[in-house]
Amino acid sequence: MQLIANGRVITRDSANPYFEDGAVVIDGTRIKEVGERAAMEAKYPEAYFVDAHGGVIMPGLINAHTHIYSGLARGLSIEGNNPTNFYEILDGTWWNIDRHLTLDGTRACAYATILDSIRNGVTTLFDHHASFKEIEGSLFAIKDIAKELGIRACLCYEVSERDGEEKCLAGIKENGAFSRWAAKEGDDMIAAMFGGHALFTISDATFEKMVEENNGLTGFHIHVSEGLDDVYDSMNKYGTRSVHRLLANGILGKKTMLGHCIHINPAEMDIIKETGTWVVNNPESNMGNAVGCAPVLKMMEKGIPVCMGTDAYTHDMLESLKAFLCIQRHNACMPNVAWSEGVTMLFENNRRIAEQYFGVPVGILREGAAADVIVMDYKPFTPFSEENIDGHMIFGMMGKNCRTTVINGRVLYRDRAFVDIDEDKINAWTLEQSKQLWGELNHRVY
């Protein structure tokens, strides 16, 4: 049994939202109790003490959309690649990278992404993978790294016709094999969705194969109207808009999550709402790719559950929260919007979609919830209480404030050092894999 104390506790539980001097008691993989420090220490005197050093104890963060396959791209410049539009970004950078990813390259990407996520207080992630050089076994390779390092992960493969029928069918098969494995295992640490890339790279015939392979086993995780390419392709080839295509092909539903949804109209929003489909917004990525600002405020006004992800632009969810606030206010030309929406996305909707897939309460500190807890170094110099928690989050904290990360009751990162994880050894091996990848992309030795 463990007792995390000596700090303020933010629970995200409306019944007991805040303890000025609180403690979280962990028994195995679950939270046993949350309460005042003195009472918890008296009740559980034998518990192993984890010192928060006067910081903030809170639920682990959830990233609802990322791309592990971009894990080796930090600092990379591909010679001759100077994209001027979204398609050129995809083809010249990301598709170029994933076309060179071996299974070892995929493993290295997983190591890099997961270590950085844990370091930033992310305890659960939803990944959308692509490695068109070696597809078969890629989700299982990521799963192995996720289990080794201890993060909670929902995985899928990015089906696309962009590299031909053989690769497309292999992606469908990988999704199917992994989804069946995950369903059989019933592990509350590893889950599966059925992935698809942008609609302009997927025909209706491929959608039919995806639905058949999935056979209702899980939900779909797919990019939708991130760029105008989706809109133009659906209108020109099918005489309809992107979300209508998804509806006609049986993709939408209460288990499905649509990435981005920047260029959708009110009628499409109504379809998303009525089918109970989820949306995930990735604010920094959208700005970086210059594809526009998603109409999140209008979607949430209609009752669509919108989650928050990073699209791998960062692994810092609090950074994404800040960016969301800025881009939505800038787009609306109103300085008093997006606060409650951003907080709801990150701390409520991400929790709800994660609970649906992992079958256990996450993103909350209460009895019976998964023991996913982080400690943030944060010494406020202004009043701090349950009334202004979110203001301190948005303007005072970032992922780099994380000093301790506990996932499923396992202390993975304590006082800014990994526990039972040889970071230097992993980084050395990952560096060799990145050199190999960069060398192939630029036809030279690094």
C-alpha positions as CSV (number, residue, x, y, z in Angstrom):
1,M,0.0,0.0,0.0
2,Q,1.2,3.5,-0.8
3,L,0.2,6.9,0.5
4,I,1.0,10.0,-1.6
5,A,0.8,13.1,0.6
6,N,2.4,16.4,1.6
7,G,0.6,18.5,-1.0
8,R,-2.6,19.9,-2.2
9,V,-4.9,17.3,-3.8
10,I,-7.0,18.0,-6.9
11,T,-9.4,15.0,-7.5
12,R,-11.6,16.0,-10.4
13,D,-14.3,14.3,-8.3
14,S,-17.3,16.6,-7.8
15,A,-18.1,14.9,-4.5
16,N,-14.7,15.8,-3.0
17,P,-12.9,18.1,-5.5
18,Y,-10.1,19.5,-3.3
19,F,-8.0,18.9,-0.2
20,E,-5.7,21.6,0.9
21,D,-3.5,19.1,2.8
22,G,-4.6,15.8,1.3
23,A,-3.5,12.3,0.6
24,V,-4.2,9.6,-1.9
25,V,-4.0,6.0,-0.7
26,I,-3.2,3.3,-3.3
27,D,-3.8,-0.4,-2.8
28,G,-2.4,-2.4,-5.7
29,T,-3.6,-1.0,-8.9
30,R,-6.5,1.0,-7.5
31,I,-7.1,4.0,-5.4
32,K,-8.4,2.9,-1.9
33,E,-9.2,6.3,-0.4
34,V,-8.7,10.0,-0.8
35,G,-8.9,12.4,2.1
36,E,-7.2,14.7,4.5
37,R,-3.5,13.8,5.1
38,A,-3.8,13.5,8.9
39,A,-6.8,11.2,8.7
40,M,-5.2,9.0,6.0
41,E,-1.9,8.7,7.8
42,A,-3.6,7.7,11.0
43,K,-5.8,5.1,9.2
44,Y,-3.0,3.6,7.1
45,P,0.2,3.9,9.2
46,E,2.0,1.0,7.4
47,A,1.5,2.5,3.9
48,Y,4.7,3.4,2.0
49,F,5.0,7.2,1.9
50,V,5.4,9.0,-1.4
51,D,6.4,12.6,-0.7
52,A,4.8,15.3,-2.9
53,H,7.2,17.9,-1.5
54,G,4.4,20.5,-1.1
55,G,3.3,20.2,-4.7
56,V,0.0,19.4,-6.3
57,I,-1.3,15.8,-6.4
58,M,-3.7,15.2,-9.2
59,P,-5.0,12.6,-11.7
60,G,-2.7,11.5,-14.5
61,L,-3.3,13.3,-17.8
62,I,-4.9,11.7,-20.9
63,N,-3.8,12.3,-24.5
64,A,-6.8,11.4,-26.7
65,H,-4.8,11.5,-30.0
66,T,-1.2,11.2,-30.8
67,H,1.2,9.6,-33.4
68,I,3.9,7.4,-32.0
69,Y,5.4,7.0,-35.5
70,S,6.6,10.6,-35.4
71,G,8.7,9.9,-32.3
72,L,12.1,10.1,-34.1
73,A,11.3,13.3,-36.0
74,R,12.6,15.8,-33.4
75,G,15.2,18.0,-35.1
76,L,14.8,16.2,-38.4
77,S,15.1,18.1,-41.7
78,I,14.4,16.2,-44.9
79,E,16.5,17.6,-47.8
80,G,14.4,19.1,-50.5
81,N,11.2,19.1,-48.4
82,N,9.7,22.6,-48.3
83,P,6.0,22.1,-47.9
84,T,3.6,24.9,-48.9
85,N,0.3,23.2,-48.2
86,F,-1.1,20.4,-46.1
87,Y,-0.8,17.6,-48.7
88,E,2.9,18.5,-49.1
89,I,3.4,18.2,-45.4
90,L,1.8,14.8,-45.3
91,D,3.6,13.4,-48.4
92,G,7.0,15.1,-47.9
93,T,7.3,14.6,-44.1
94,W,5.0,12.2,-42.3
95,W,4.3,9.7,-45.1
96,N,7.9,9.8,-46.0
97,I,8.9,8.9,-42.4
98,D,6.4,6.1,-42.0
99,R,7.4,4.6,-45.4
100,H,10.9,4.0,-43.9
101,L,9.9,2.7,-40.4
102,T,10.9,-0.8,-39.6
103,L,9.6,-2.7,-36.6
104,D,12.7,-1.6,-34.7
105,G,12.0,2.0,-35.8
106,T,8.5,1.7,-34.5
107,R,9.8,0.4,-31.2
108,A,12.2,3.3,-31.0
109,C,9.4,5.8,-31.7
110,A,7.3,4.1,-28.9
111,Y,10.2,4.4,-26.4
112,A,10.7,8.1,-27.2
113,T,7.0,9.0,-27.1
114,I,6.1,7.1,-24.0
115,L,9.1,8.2,-21.9
116,D,8.3,11.8,-22.8
117,S,4.7,11.3,-22.0
118,I,5.4,9.9,-18.6
119,R,7.8,12.7,-17.9
120,N,5.0,15.2,-18.7
121,G,2.5,13.5,-16.5
122,V,0.6,11.7,-19.2
123,T,-0.6,8.3,-18.0
124,T,-3.0,7.3,-20.8
125,L,-2.7,7.8,-24.5
126,F,-4.6,7.0,-27.7
127,D,-2.2,6.4,-30.5
128,H,-2.8,6.4,-34.3
129,H,0.1,4.5,-35.9
130,A,1.6,4.2,-39.4
131,S,4.7,2.3,-40.5
132,F,4.1,1.4,-44.1
133,K,7.6,-0.2,-44.5
134,E,6.7,-2.9,-41.9
135,I,3.0,-3.1,-41.0
136,E,2.5,-6.6,-39.7
137,G,3.2,-6.8,-36.0
138,S,3.6,-3.0,-35.6
139,L,0.8,-2.6,-33.1
140,F,2.0,-5.6,-31.1
141,A,5.5,-4.0,-31.1
142,I,4.1,-0.8,-29.6
143,K,2.0,-2.8,-27.1
144,D,5.2,-4.5,-25.9
145,I,6.9,-1.2,-25.2
146,A,3.8,0.3,-23.6
147,K,3.7,-2.7,-21.2
148,E,7.4,-2.6,-20.5
149,L,7.3,1.1,-19.6
150,G,4.0,0.9,-17.9
151,I,1.7,3.4,-19.7
152,R,-2.0,2.8,-20.4
153,A,-2.5,2.8,-24.2
154,C,-5.2,2.4,-26.8
155,L,-3.7,1.6,-30.2
156,C,-4.8,1.4,-33.9
157,Y,-3.2,1.3,-37.3
158,E,-3.8,4.0,-39.9
159,V,-5.4,2.3,-42.9
160,S,-4.8,4.1,-46.2
161,E,-4.7,3.4,-49.9
162,R,-1.9,5.9,-50.4
163,D,0.7,3.2,-50.9
164,G,-1.4,0.7,-52.9
165,E,-3.8,-2.1,-52.2
166,E,-1.3,-4.5,-50.6
167,K,-0.3,-2.1,-47.9
168,C,-4.0,-1.1,-47.4
169,L,-5.1,-4.7,-46.9
170,A,-2.1,-5.2,-44.5
171,G,-3.2,-2.3,-42.4
172,I,-6.8,-3.6,-42.2
173,K,-5.4,-7.0,-41.2
174,E,-3.2,-5.5,-38.5
175,N,-6.1,-3.6,-37.0
176,G,-8.2,-6.7,-37.0
177,A,-5.6,-9.0,-35.5
178,F,-4.7,-6.5,-32.7
179,S,-8.4,-5.7,-31.9
180,R,-9.1,-9.4,-31.5
181,W,-6.1,-9.9,-29.3
182,A,-7.0,-7.0,-27.1
183,A,-10.6,-8.2,-26.7
184,K,-9.4,-11.6,-25.8
185,E,-6.9,-10.3,-23.2
186,G,-9.3,-7.9,-21.6
187,D,-6.3,-5.9,-20.2
188,D,-7.3,-2.6,-18.6
189,M,-3.9,-1.3,-19.6
190,I,-4.1,-2.0,-23.4
191,A,-7.0,-1.4,-25.7
192,A,-7.7,-1.2,-29.4
193,M,-9.5,0.9,-31.9
194,F,-9.7,0.5,-35.7
195,G,-7.7,3.2,-37.5
196,G,-8.1,5.0,-40.7
197,H,-6.2,7.9,-42.3
198,A,-7.9,10.9,-44.1
199,L,-10.9,10.1,-46.2
200,F,-9.2,11.3,-49.4
201,T,-7.0,8.2,-49.0
202,I,-9.8,5.8,-48.3
203,S,-12.4,4.6,-50.8
204,D,-15.9,3.3,-50.0
205,A,-14.7,-0.2,-51.0
206,T,-11.9,0.1,-48.3
207,F,-14.4,1.3,-45.8
208,E,-16.5,-1.8,-46.5
209,K,-13.5,-4.0,-45.9
210,M,-12.7,-2.2,-42.6
211,V,-16.2,-2.6,-41.3
212,E,-16.2,-6.3,-42.3
213,E,-12.8,-6.9,-40.6
214,N,-13.8,-5.0,-37.5
215,N,-17.2,-6.8,-37.2
216,G,-18.4,-4.4,-34.5
217,L,-15.6,-5.3,-32.2
218,T,-14.4,-1.8,-31.5
219,G,-14.7,1.8,-32.6
220,F,-13.0,3.6,-35.4
221,H,-10.3,6.3,-34.9
222,I,-10.0,8.3,-38.1
223,H,-8.9,11.6,-39.4
224,V,-11.8,13.7,-40.8
225,S,-11.7,17.0,-42.7
226,E,-8.3,18.0,-41.2
227,G,-7.6,19.7,-44.6
228,L,-9.8,20.7,-47.4
229,D,-8.5,17.7,-49.4
230,D,-11.1,15.6,-47.6
231,V,-14.0,17.9,-48.5
232,Y,-13.0,18.3,-52.2
233,D,-12.4,14.5,-52.6
234,S,-15.7,13.5,-51.1
235,M,-17.7,16.1,-53.1
236,N,-15.9,15.4,-56.4
237,K,-15.9,11.6,-56.2
238,Y,-19.0,10.8,-54.1
239,G,-21.2,14.0,-54.4
240,T,-21.4,14.3,-50.6
241,R,-19.4,15.6,-47.6
242,S,-17.0,13.7,-45.5
243,V,-19.2,13.0,-42.5
244,H,-22.0,11.8,-44.8
245,R,-19.6,9.3,-46.3
246,L,-18.8,8.0,-42.8
247,L,-22.4,7.7,-41.9
248,A,-23.2,5.8,-45.2
249,N,-20.3,3.4,-44.6
250,G,-21.2,2.5,-41.0
251,I,-18.2,4.2,-39.4
252,L,-19.9,6.5,-36.9
253,G,-21.1,5.5,-33.5
254,K,-20.6,5.8,-29.7
255,K,-17.2,4.0,-29.9
256,T,-15.8,6.0,-32.8
257,M,-13.6,9.1,-32.5
258,L,-13.0,11.6,-35.3
259,G,-9.7,13.5,-35.4
260,H,-9.7,17.2,-36.2
261,C,-13.0,17.9,-37.9
262,I,-11.9,21.4,-38.9
263,H,-13.8,21.8,-42.2
264,I,-17.2,20.4,-41.2
265,N,-20.5,22.2,-41.5
266,P,-23.6,22.4,-39.2
267,A,-25.3,19.5,-40.9
268,E,-22.3,17.3,-40.4
269,M,-22.2,18.3,-36.8
270,D,-25.8,17.2,-36.4
271,I,-24.9,13.8,-37.7
272,I,-22.0,13.5,-35.3
273,K,-24.2,14.5,-32.4
274,E,-27.1,12.1,-33.3
275,T,-24.8,9.1,-33.7
276,G,-23.0,9.7,-30.4
277,T,-19.7,10.0,-32.1
278,W,-16.7,11.5,-30.4
279,V,-14.4,14.2,-31.8
280,V,-10.8,15.0,-30.8
281,N,-9.2,18.4,-31.3
282,N,-5.4,19.0,-31.6
283,P,-4.9,22.8,-31.5
284,E,-1.2,23.2,-31.8
285,S,-1.0,20.7,-34.7
286,N,-3.8,22.5,-36.5
287,M,-2.0,25.8,-36.2
288,G,1.4,24.3,-37.1
289,N,0.0,22.8,-40.3
290,A,-2.0,26.0,-41.1
291,V,-5.2,24.0,-41.7
292,G,-7.5,26.2,-39.7
293,C,-9.3,26.3,-36.4
294,A,-11.8,23.6,-35.6
295,P,-15.3,24.8,-34.7
296,V,-15.1,23.2,-31.3
297,L,-17.2,25.8,-29.5
298,K,-20.1,25.2,-32.0
299,M,-19.7,21.4,-31.7
300,M,-19.8,21.5,-27.9
301,E,-22.8,23.9,-28.0
302,K,-24.6,21.2,-30.0
303,G,-23.6,18.6,-27.4
304,I,-20.9,16.8,-29.3
305,P,-18.3,15.3,-26.9
306,V,-15.0,16.8,-28.0
307,C,-11.7,15.5,-26.5
308,M,-8.2,17.0,-26.5
309,G,-5.2,15.5,-28.1
310,T,-1.8,16.7,-29.4
311,D,-1.4,14.9,-32.8
312,A,2.2,14.4,-31.4
313,Y,3.0,18.1,-31.8
314,T,3.8,17.9,-28.1
315,H,3.4,15.4,-25.3
316,D,2.4,18.1,-22.9
317,M,-1.4,18.2,-22.4
318,L,-1.3,21.4,-20.4
319,E,0.5,23.1,-23.3
320,S,-2.4,22.0,-25.5
321,L,-4.9,23.4,-23.1
322,K,-3.2,26.8,-23.3
323,A,-3.0,26.7,-27.1
324,F,-6.7,25.7,-27.3
325,L,-7.7,28.7,-25.3
326,C,-5.7,31.1,-27.5
327,I,-6.7,29.8,-30.9
328,Q,-10.4,29.6,-30.1
329,R,-10.4,33.1,-28.7
330,H,-8.4,34.5,-31.6
331,N,-10.7,32.7,-34.1
332,A,-13.9,33.9,-32.3
333,C,-12.5,37.5,-31.8
334,M,-13.8,37.1,-28.2
335,P,-11.6,37.1,-25.1
336,N,-14.2,35.5,-22.9
337,V,-14.7,32.1,-24.6
338,A,-13.2,28.6,-24.6
339,W,-12.2,28.4,-20.9
340,S,-14.8,26.0,-19.7
341,E,-14.8,24.1,-23.0
342,G,-11.0,23.5,-22.8
343,V,-11.2,22.3,-19.2
344,T,-14.2,20.0,-20.1
345,M,-12.3,18.5,-23.0
346,L,-9.1,17.7,-21.1
347,F,-10.4,16.7,-17.7
348,E,-13.9,15.3,-18.4
349,N,-14.3,14.2,-22.0
350,N,-10.8,12.6,-22.2
351,R,-11.6,10.7,-19.0
352,R,-15.0,9.5,-20.3
353,I,-13.6,8.1,-23.6
354,A,-10.7,6.5,-21.7
355,E,-13.1,4.8,-19.3
356,Q,-15.1,3.5,-22.2
357,Y,-12.1,1.8,-23.7
358,F,-10.2,0.6,-20.6
359,G,-13.2,-0.3,-18.5
360,V,-11.9,1.3,-15.3
361,P,-12.3,4.9,-14.0
362,V,-9.2,7.0,-15.0
363,G,-8.4,10.7,-14.8
364,I,-10.1,11.0,-11.4
365,L,-8.9,10.4,-7.8
366,R,-11.6,8.5,-5.9
367,E,-12.1,5.1,-4.4
368,G,-12.0,2.3,-7.0
369,A,-10.4,4.4,-9.8
370,A,-7.2,3.4,-11.5
371,A,-4.2,4.4,-9.5
372,D,-2.9,6.9,-12.1
373,V,-1.6,9.8,-10.1
374,I,0.9,12.6,-10.8
375,V,2.6,15.1,-8.6
376,M,3.3,18.6,-10.0
377,D,6.0,20.9,-8.6
378,Y,3.9,24.1,-8.1
379,K,4.3,26.6,-5.3
380,P,1.7,29.2,-5.8
381,F,2.4,32.9,-5.0
382,T,-1.3,33.8,-5.3
383,P,-4.4,32.3,-3.5
384,F,-5.0,28.7,-4.5
385,S,-8.3,26.9,-3.8
386,E,-10.9,24.7,-5.4
387,E,-12.5,27.9,-6.8
388,N,-9.5,28.7,-9.1
389,I,-7.8,25.4,-9.8
390,D,-8.3,25.7,-13.5
391,G,-6.8,29.2,-13.6
392,H,-3.6,27.9,-12.0
393,M,-3.6,25.0,-14.4
394,I,-3.9,27.2,-17.5
395,F,-1.6,30.0,-16.5
396,G,0.8,28.4,-14.0
397,M,1.5,24.8,-14.9
398,M,3.1,22.9,-17.8
399,G,4.0,19.2,-18.2
400,K,7.6,20.0,-17.1
401,N,6.2,20.7,-13.6
402,C,5.6,16.9,-13.2
403,R,8.0,15.4,-10.7
404,T,6.3,12.1,-10.0
405,T,4.2,9.8,-12.2
406,V,2.3,6.7,-10.9
407,I,0.4,4.5,-13.4
408,N,-1.7,1.6,-12.3
409,G,-0.1,1.8,-8.9
410,R,3.4,1.6,-10.2
411,V,5.8,4.5,-9.5
412,L,7.4,5.0,-12.9
413,Y,8.9,8.5,-12.4
414,R,9.8,9.8,-9.0
415,D,11.4,13.1,-8.1
416,R,12.3,13.6,-11.8
417,A,14.0,10.3,-12.3
418,F,12.7,7.1,-13.9
419,V,12.3,4.1,-11.6
420,D,13.4,0.7,-12.8
421,I,13.7,2.1,-16.3
422,D,17.2,2.5,-17.8
423,E,16.6,5.8,-19.7
424,D,20.2,6.1,-20.8
425,K,20.3,2.6,-22.4
426,I,17.0,3.2,-24.1
427,N,18.0,6.6,-25.4
428,A,21.3,5.2,-26.8
429,W,19.5,2.4,-28.7
430,T,16.8,4.9,-29.9
431,L,19.5,7.3,-31.1
432,E,20.9,4.5,-33.3
433,Q,17.5,3.8,-34.8
434,S,17.0,7.5,-35.5
435,K,20.3,7.8,-37.2
436,Q,19.4,4.9,-39.5
437,L,16.0,6.5,-40.3
438,W,17.5,9.9,-40.9
439,G,20.2,8.4,-43.1
440,E,17.6,6.6,-45.3
441,L,15.5,9.8,-45.6
442,N,18.5,12.0,-46.6
443,H,20.7,9.4,-48.2
444,R,23.7,10.0,-46.0
445,V,25.3,8.8,-42.8
446,Y,24.6,10.5,-39.5
